[in-house]
Amino acid sequence: MALIIFLFGFSFWTSVSIATLLMIVWELFERAIGWYEVWENQVMDVIVGVAGFVPMYFLIPSDKTVMFIILIILLVIVATLDYLGWQAYEHRKAFK
């Protein structure tokens, strides 16, 4: 997310605000589709997300080609982890 927001050229605080808002919207989306978590976990998801966003914002390379390659690699990692998390959730749900 930091890479995508960085591409738009927003200032640091604007970027943090957008990232935080997107993380909150994601948590609301999860609740809307029935993925219920305890509220403490939802809050921690946002806090940890912002805590990861801040250093990433400053570590982003200035070369657009390198940035694009990193973006693709990270998207593959995130998609894989999301899929594995969803599979674990479905597995736990099946045994309840």
PyMOL commands that set and color helices and strands:
alter all, ss='L'
color gray80, all
select helices_A, chain A and resi 2-7+12-32+39-59+64-94
alter helices_A, ss='H'
color red, helices_A
deselect
rebuild
show_as cartoon
